[in-house]
């Protein structure tokens, strides 16, 4: 029981340090790792070794992938590719299903672009469509926000799911994480859209303060500010070519060896490595550069990407350090035996992630910290198979979206840019993320009945 109390105290420390004392999650997780070492009586001279080994181990592979993915996202954002992607979806679906269209746009754009940035970029498009189709701005806002939120939480190369996969030993199985993540996130996006549809016919007054609600002509002006927009092929290629390569690599490495072990296998396995696949994606993203001095533009975008990736890399590394210390304690065996007797399985990582997310606000921190925490106990929970680990990432992702409220920056982005009152935002956005999280966990549990 003492082992569990120490763990609870560590989780409370992380929450209080990041919320009340405003300590950066990187330092909070490192401090938690150090405290865990002393509390669990790890030999004093070995604590720092475990911290540094865990920090370097997770970043040695996942770090480059996170950096490449972030740089690609910055280039897509600055080039207007996100606008192209959105308009392509509108052309395909038309305007018959406005909330479904917004949900799909958010779902696609948030795979490479952070959901906060994606919402800001697409806000004027969303408002213009709402005005043109005479649909409630609230309904369209929730549909866009939940679509963005779904893929942001479940689908690599978004940093949070990548970090969680790395902590759970899935570096070479990212293709499987992507495939399962695409399915689970699609279900949760539809759940968010279902909730958004409740607001279609409601006349809810908007706040006076906040971003102006753009009409079609304002959207056109914003669109023109990007200059000539890239074609749909160029816009989608930096996302879907790497995802396709990673999935092919996973296929080639299946135990049955479906393509044999010759030249084709070597090519597929090499290109399917996430680092190589994202490097190909970065090369394709370079075709979106459009200034006269492309070398300087590329340099500037790389600098922006590195600056955006730095805190995520540090948090990810610190989560790896925390997990490395927990792995050498008796906590895993004790908790695994206790929890396996309770039979809650995948619901344990979901509940821990949901508690962390609701308490401190960051989805990425919840993904990283929870995956580091549950990694030592996967064997005892019966989740140490490859698919068990993949579904654990999904369960953590479902918890990490439950719920977005006032301590989450995304909540305020949606609130301010949609001009919702805080009370309306809790009914619309926060409730939508609760429904998404519960739906995501139900989907993961049903998958576990089939796949485990």
C-alpha positions as CSV (number, residue, x, y, z in Angstrom):
1,X,0.0,0.0,0.0
2,X,2.9,2.3,0.7
3,X,4.1,1.9,-2.9
4,X,0.7,3.2,-4.2
5,X,0.7,6.1,-1.8
6,X,4.1,7.2,-3.0
7,X,2.8,7.0,-6.6
8,X,-0.3,9.0,-5.7
9,X,1.9,11.6,-4.0
10,X,4.1,11.9,-7.1
11,X,1.1,12.4,-9.4
12,X,-0.2,15.1,-7.0
13,X,3.2,16.7,-7.0
14,X,3.3,16.9,-10.9
15,X,-0.2,18.4,-10.9
16,X,0.5,21.0,-8.2
17,X,3.9,21.8,-9.6
18,X,2.5,22.5,-13.1
19,X,-0.7,24.3,-12.0
20,X,-0.4,26.1,-8.7
21,X,3.4,26.7,-8.8
22,X,3.6,27.2,-12.6
23,X,6.7,25.0,-12.9
24,X,7.3,23.9,-16.5
25,X,6.3,20.2,-17.0
26,X,9.9,19.4,-18.1
27,X,11.2,20.4,-14.6
28,X,8.2,18.9,-12.8
29,X,8.7,15.5,-14.4
30,X,12.5,15.5,-13.8
31,X,11.8,16.5,-10.1
32,X,9.2,13.7,-9.9
33,X,11.8,11.2,-11.3
34,X,14.3,12.3,-8.7
35,X,11.8,12.2,-5.8
36,X,10.6,8.7,-7.0
37,X,14.2,7.4,-6.9
38,X,14.6,8.5,-3.2
39,X,11.1,7.5,-2.2
40,X,11.4,4.0,-3.6
41,X,14.9,3.6,-2.2
42,X,16.7,3.3,-5.4
43,X,20.5,3.4,-4.6
44,X,21.4,7.1,-4.5
45,X,24.3,6.8,-7.0
46,X,22.1,5.0,-9.6
47,X,19.2,7.5,-9.6
48,X,20.8,10.1,-11.9
49,X,22.1,7.3,-14.2
50,X,18.5,6.0,-14.6
51,X,17.3,9.5,-15.3
52,X,19.8,10.3,-17.9
53,X,19.5,6.9,-19.6
54,X,15.7,7.2,-19.7
55,X,15.9,10.8,-21.0
56,X,18.4,9.9,-23.8
57,X,16.8,6.6,-24.6
58,X,13.4,8.0,-25.6
59,X,14.8,11.0,-27.5
60,X,17.5,8.9,-29.3
61,X,14.8,7.6,-31.7
62,X,11.6,9.6,-31.2
63,X,13.3,13.0,-30.9
64,X,14.2,13.3,-34.6
65,X,10.7,12.2,-35.6
66,X,9.1,14.9,-33.4
67,X,11.4,17.6,-34.8
68,X,10.8,16.6,-38.4
69,X,7.0,16.3,-37.9
70,X,6.9,19.8,-36.3
71,X,8.9,21.4,-39.1
72,X,6.6,19.8,-41.7
73,X,3.6,21.2,-39.7
74,X,5.1,24.7,-39.7
75,X,5.8,24.7,-43.5
76,X,2.2,23.4,-44.1
77,X,0.8,26.2,-41.9
78,X,2.9,29.0,-43.4
79,X,2.4,28.0,-47.0
80,X,-1.4,28.0,-47.0
81,X,-1.5,24.2,-47.5
82,X,-3.9,23.8,-44.6
83,X,-6.3,26.1,-46.5
84,X,-5.9,24.0,-49.6
85,X,-6.7,20.8,-47.6
86,X,-9.8,22.4,-46.2
87,X,-11.1,23.7,-49.6
88,X,-10.4,20.3,-51.1
89,X,-12.6,18.6,-48.6
90,X,-15.3,21.2,-49.2
91,X,-15.1,20.5,-53.0
92,X,-15.4,16.7,-52.4
93,X,-18.3,16.8,-49.8
94,X,-20.0,20.0,-51.0
95,X,-22.0,22.0,-48.5
96,X,-24.8,19.6,-47.7
97,X,-23.2,18.4,-44.4
98,X,-21.6,21.4,-42.9
99,X,-20.6,20.0,-39.5
100,X,-19.3,16.8,-41.1
101,X,-17.2,18.9,-43.5
102,X,-15.7,20.9,-40.7
103,X,-15.0,17.8,-38.7
104,X,-13.2,16.1,-41.6
105,X,-11.2,19.3,-42.3
106,X,-10.1,19.4,-38.7
107,X,-9.3,15.7,-38.6
108,X,-7.0,15.9,-41.6
109,X,-5.3,19.2,-40.8
110,X,-4.4,18.3,-37.2
111,X,-2.3,15.2,-38.2
112,X,0.7,17.5,-38.9
113,X,-0.4,20.8,-37.4
114,X,-1.0,21.4,-33.7
115,X,-4.7,21.7,-32.9
116,X,-4.3,25.2,-31.5
117,X,-2.6,26.4,-34.7
118,X,-5.0,24.5,-36.9
119,X,-8.0,26.2,-35.2
120,X,-6.5,29.7,-35.7
121,X,-5.7,29.0,-39.3
122,X,-9.2,27.6,-40.1
123,X,-11.3,29.9,-37.9
124,X,-12.1,32.4,-40.7
125,X,-12.9,29.6,-43.1
126,X,-15.3,28.1,-40.5
127,X,-17.0,31.4,-39.9
128,X,-17.4,32.2,-43.6
129,X,-19.0,28.8,-44.2
130,X,-21.3,29.2,-41.2
131,X,-22.5,32.6,-42.6
132,X,-22.9,31.2,-46.1
133,X,-24.8,28.1,-45.0
134,X,-26.7,30.0,-42.3
135,X,-25.5,27.5,-39.7
136,X,-24.8,28.2,-36.0
137,X,-21.2,29.4,-35.4
138,X,-21.2,27.4,-32.2
139,X,-22.1,24.1,-34.0
140,X,-19.4,24.7,-36.7
141,X,-16.8,25.7,-34.0
142,X,-17.4,22.5,-32.0
143,X,-17.3,20.4,-35.1
144,X,-13.9,21.9,-36.2
145,X,-12.4,21.8,-32.7
146,X,-13.4,18.2,-32.0
147,X,-12.1,17.1,-35.4
148,X,-8.8,18.8,-34.8
149,X,-8.6,17.3,-31.2
150,X,-9.3,13.7,-32.3
151,X,-6.3,13.2,-34.6
152,X,-4.1,15.5,-32.4
153,X,-4.5,13.0,-29.6
154,X,-4.3,9.6,-31.4
155,X,-2.4,9.8,-34.7
156,X,1.4,10.1,-35.1
157,X,3.4,12.1,-36.2
158,X,1.7,14.4,-33.7
159,X,4.2,14.5,-30.8
160,X,2.0,13.3,-28.0
161,X,1.1,9.9,-29.5
162,X,4.7,9.4,-30.8
163,X,6.1,10.0,-27.3
164,X,3.6,7.6,-25.7
165,X,4.4,5.0,-28.3
166,X,8.1,5.4,-27.6
167,X,7.6,5.1,-23.9
168,X,5.8,1.8,-24.4
169,X,8.4,0.3,-26.7
170,X,6.6,0.8,-30.0
171,X,9.3,2.7,-31.9
172,X,9.4,0.1,-34.7
173,X,5.6,-0.4,-34.8
174,X,4.5,3.2,-35.5
175,X,2.6,2.1,-38.6
176,X,0.3,0.0,-36.5
177,X,-0.2,2.9,-34.0
178,X,-1.1,5.1,-37.0
179,X,-3.6,2.6,-38.5
180,X,-5.4,2.0,-35.2
181,X,-5.1,5.7,-34.3
182,X,-6.8,6.7,-37.5
183,X,-9.7,4.5,-36.8
184,X,-10.1,5.4,-33.1
185,X,-9.7,9.1,-33.9
186,X,-12.3,8.9,-36.7
187,X,-14.9,7.5,-34.3
188,X,-14.1,10.2,-31.7
189,X,-14.3,12.9,-34.3
190,X,-17.8,11.6,-35.3
191,X,-18.8,11.7,-31.6
192,X,-17.7,15.3,-31.4
193,X,-19.7,16.1,-34.5
194,X,-22.7,14.4,-33.1
195,X,-22.5,16.7,-30.1
196,X,-21.9,19.8,-32.3
197,X,-25.1,19.0,-34.2
198,X,-27.1,19.7,-31.0
199,X,-26.3,23.4,-31.5
200,X,-27.3,23.7,-35.2
201,X,-30.7,25.1,-34.6
202,X,-30.0,27.1,-31.4
203,X,-29.6,30.8,-31.4
204,X,-27.0,31.3,-28.8
205,X,-25.7,34.9,-28.4
206,X,-22.0,35.5,-28.9
207,X,-19.7,37.6,-26.8
208,X,-18.8,41.1,-28.0
209,X,-15.1,40.5,-27.3
210,X,-13.0,38.1,-29.2
211,X,-12.0,37.5,-32.8
212,X,-14.4,39.1,-35.3
213,X,-16.8,36.8,-37.1
214,X,-15.7,36.9,-40.7
215,X,-18.0,36.9,-43.7
216,X,-17.1,35.4,-47.1
217,X,-15.3,38.5,-48.4
218,X,-13.1,38.6,-45.2
219,X,-12.2,35.0,-45.7
220,X,-11.2,35.7,-49.3
221,X,-9.0,38.5,-48.1
222,X,-7.3,36.2,-45.6
223,X,-6.9,33.5,-48.3
224,X,-5.3,36.0,-50.6
225,X,-2.7,36.8,-48.0
226,X,-1.1,33.4,-48.6
227,X,-0.6,34.3,-52.3
228,X,-0.9,31.4,-54.7
229,X,-2.1,28.4,-52.7
230,X,-0.4,25.0,-53.4
231,X,-2.3,22.2,-55.2
232,X,-4.1,19.5,-53.3
233,X,-1.4,17.0,-54.2
234,X,1.4,19.1,-52.9
235,X,-0.6,20.0,-49.7
236,X,-1.5,16.4,-48.8
237,X,1.8,14.7,-49.9
238,X,3.9,15.7,-46.9
239,X,1.4,14.1,-44.5
240,X,0.2,11.0,-46.3
241,X,3.4,9.9,-48.1
242,X,5.2,9.5,-44.7
243,X,2.2,7.8,-43.1
244,X,2.0,5.4,-46.1
245,X,5.7,4.6,-45.9
246,X,5.6,3.9,-42.2
247,X,2.6,1.6,-42.7
248,X,4.5,-0.2,-45.5
249,X,7.5,-0.6,-43.2
250,X,5.2,-2.2,-40.6
251,X,3.7,-4.5,-43.2
252,X,7.2,-5.6,-44.3
253,X,8.2,-6.4,-40.8
254,X,5.2,-8.5,-39.9
255,X,6.3,-11.9,-38.5
256,X,4.9,-13.7,-41.5
257,X,7.3,-11.6,-43.8
258,X,4.6,-11.1,-46.6
259,X,7.2,-9.6,-49.0
260,X,10.0,-12.0,-48.1
261,X,13.5,-10.9,-47.0
262,X,15.0,-9.8,-50.3
263,X,15.5,-6.4,-52.0
264,X,11.8,-5.3,-51.8
265,X,11.8,-6.1,-48.1
266,X,15.0,-4.0,-47.6
267,X,13.6,-1.0,-49.5
268,X,10.2,-1.1,-47.7
269,X,11.8,-1.6,-44.3
270,X,14.3,1.2,-44.8
271,X,11.8,3.7,-46.1
272,X,9.3,2.7,-43.5
273,X,11.5,3.7,-40.6
274,X,9.8,6.8,-39.1
275,X,13.0,8.9,-39.3
276,X,13.4,8.2,-43.1
277,X,9.6,8.5,-43.8
278,X,9.4,11.9,-42.1
279,X,12.6,13.0,-43.9
280,X,10.8,12.1,-47.2
281,X,7.9,14.1,-45.9
282,X,10.1,17.1,-45.2
283,X,11.6,16.9,-48.7
284,X,8.0,17.0,-50.1
285,X,7.1,19.9,-47.8
286,X,10.0,21.8,-49.4
287,X,8.0,22.0,-52.6
288,X,5.6,24.3,-50.8
289,X,8.2,27.0,-50.3
290,X,7.5,29.9,-52.6
291,X,9.6,32.9,-51.8
292,X,12.4,34.0,-54.2
293,X,15.0,33.0,-51.6
294,X,13.9,29.4,-50.9
295,X,17.1,28.6,-48.9
296,X,16.4,31.4,-46.5
297,X,12.7,30.6,-46.2
298,X,13.5,26.9,-45.5
299,X,16.0,28.0,-42.9
300,X,13.4,30.2,-41.2
301,X,10.8,27.5,-41.2
302,X,13.3,25.0,-39.7
303,X,14.1,27.5,-36.9
304,X,10.4,28.0,-36.2
305,X,9.9,24.2,-36.1
306,X,12.8,23.7,-33.8
307,X,11.6,26.4,-31.4
308,X,8.1,24.8,-31.4
309,X,9.5,21.3,-30.9
310,X,11.9,22.2,-28.1
311,X,9.5,22.1,-25.2
312,X,7.8,19.0,-26.5
313,X,11.2,17.2,-26.8
314,X,12.2,18.2,-23.3
315,X,8.8,17.1,-21.8
316,X,9.1,13.8,-23.7
317,X,12.7,13.2,-22.5
318,X,11.7,14.0,-18.9
319,X,8.8,11.6,-19.2
320,X,11.2,8.9,-20.4
321,X,13.4,9.7,-17.3
322,X,10.4,9.4,-15.0
323,X,9.5,6.1,-16.5
324,X,13.0,4.8,-16.4
325,X,13.2,5.4,-12.6
326,X,9.7,3.8,-12.0
327,X,10.8,0.7,-14.0
328,X,13.6,-0.2,-11.5
329,X,11.2,0.0,-8.5
330,X,8.9,-2.8,-7.2
331,X,5.9,-0.6,-8.1
332,X,5.2,-2.3,-11.5
333,X,5.0,-5.8,-10.0
334,X,2.8,-4.7,-7.1
335,X,0.4,-2.5,-9.1
336,X,0.3,-5.1,-11.9
337,X,-0.8,-7.8,-9.5
338,X,-3.3,-5.6,-7.7
339,X,-4.8,-4.2,-10.9
340,X,-4.9,-7.6,-12.7
341,X,-6.9,-8.9,-9.7
342,X,-9.3,-6.0,-10.2
343,X,-9.6,-6.8,-13.9
344,X,-9.7,-3.2,-15.1
345,X,-7.0,-3.6,-17.7
346,X,-7.0,-0.8,-20.3
347,X,-9.2,1.3,-18.1
348,X,-6.3,1.9,-15.7
349,X,-4.2,4.0,-18.1
350,X,-7.4,5.7,-19.3
351,X,-8.3,6.9,-15.8
352,X,-4.8,8.0,-14.9
353,X,-4.5,10.0,-18.2
354,X,-8.0,11.5,-17.7
355,X,-7.0,12.6,-14.1
356,X,-3.8,14.2,-15.3
357,X,-5.4,15.9,-18.3
358,X,-8.3,17.3,-16.3
359,X,-6.0,18.5,-13.5
360,X,-3.2,20.1,-15.4
361,X,-4.6,20.8,-18.9
362,X,-1.9,19.6,-21.3
363,X,-2.8,16.6,-23.5
364,X,0.9,16.1,-24.4
365,X,1.9,16.0,-20.7
366,X,-0.9,13.6,-19.9
367,X,0.2,11.3,-22.8
368,X,3.9,11.4,-21.8
369,X,3.5,11.1,-18.1
370,X,0.9,8.3,-18.2
371,X,2.7,6.2,-20.7
372,X,5.9,6.5,-18.6
373,X,4.0,5.5,-15.5
374,X,2.2,2.4,-16.9
375,X,5.1,1.1,-19.0
376,X,6.5,-1.0,-16.1
377,X,3.2,-2.8,-15.4
378,X,2.1,-3.8,-18.9
379,X,3.1,-7.5,-18.3
380,X,1.1,-7.8,-15.2
381,X,-1.9,-6.1,-16.9
382,X,-1.7,-8.6,-19.7
383,X,-0.9,-5.8,-22.2
384,X,2.7,-6.6,-23.1
385,X,2.0,-7.9,-26.6
386,X,2.5,-5.5,-29.5
387,X,-1.3,-5.0,-30.0
388,X,-1.7,-4.7,-26.2
389,X,0.8,-1.8,-26.2
390,X,-0.8,-0.1,-29.2
391,X,-4.2,-0.3,-27.5
392,X,-2.6,1.1,-24.3
393,X,-1.5,4.1,-26.3
394,X,-5.1,4.5,-27.6
395,X,-6.5,4.2,-24.0
396,X,-4.0,6.9,-22.8
397,X,-5.0,9.1,-25.8
398,X,-8.7,8.7,-24.9
399,X,-7.9,9.7,-21.3
400,X,-5.7,12.6,-22.4
401,X,-8.7,14.3,-24.2
402,X,-11.0,14.0,-21.1
403,X,-11.6,16.9,-20.6
404,X,-10.6,20.2,-22.1
405,X,-11.6,23.0,-19.8
406,X,-10.3,26.3,-18.4
407,X,-6.8,25.1,-17.7
408,X,-6.2,24.0,-21.3
409,X,-4.9,26.5,-23.9
410,X,-7.0,24.9,-26.6
411,X,-10.2,25.6,-24.6
412,X,-9.3,29.3,-24.7
413,X,-8.4,29.3,-28.4
414,X,-11.8,27.8,-29.3
415,X,-13.6,30.1,-26.8
416,X,-12.0,33.4,-27.9
417,X,-12.0,32.7,-31.7
418,X,-15.6,31.5,-31.6
419,X,-16.7,34.3,-29.3
420,X,-18.4,31.8,-26.9
421,X,-19.1,32.8,-23.3
422,X,-17.2,30.6,-20.9
423,X,-20.6,29.0,-19.8
424,X,-21.4,28.2,-23.4
425,X,-17.9,26.8,-24.0
426,X,-18.3,24.4,-21.0
427,X,-21.7,23.2,-22.4
428,X,-20.4,22.9,-26.0
429,X,-16.6,22.3,-26.1
430,X,-15.9,20.8,-22.7
431,X,-18.9,18.4,-22.9
432,X,-17.8,17.5,-26.4
433,X,-14.4,16.4,-25.2
434,X,-15.9,14.4,-22.4
435,X,-18.1,12.6,-25.0
436,X,-15.1,12.1,-27.2
437,X,-12.9,10.7,-24.4
438,X,-15.6,8.2,-23.3
439,X,-16.4,7.2,-26.9
440,X,-12.7,6.7,-27.6
441,X,-12.2,4.5,-24.5
442,X,-15.3,2.5,-25.4
443,X,-13.9,2.0,-28.9
444,X,-10.6,0.9,-27.6
445,X,-12.2,-1.6,-25.2
446,X,-14.3,-3.1,-28.0
447,X,-11.2,-3.4,-30.1
448,X,-9.4,-5.2,-27.2
449,X,-12.2,-7.8,-27.2
450,X,-11.5,-8.6,-30.8
451,X,-7.7,-8.1,-31.1
452,X,-6.4,-9.3,-27.7
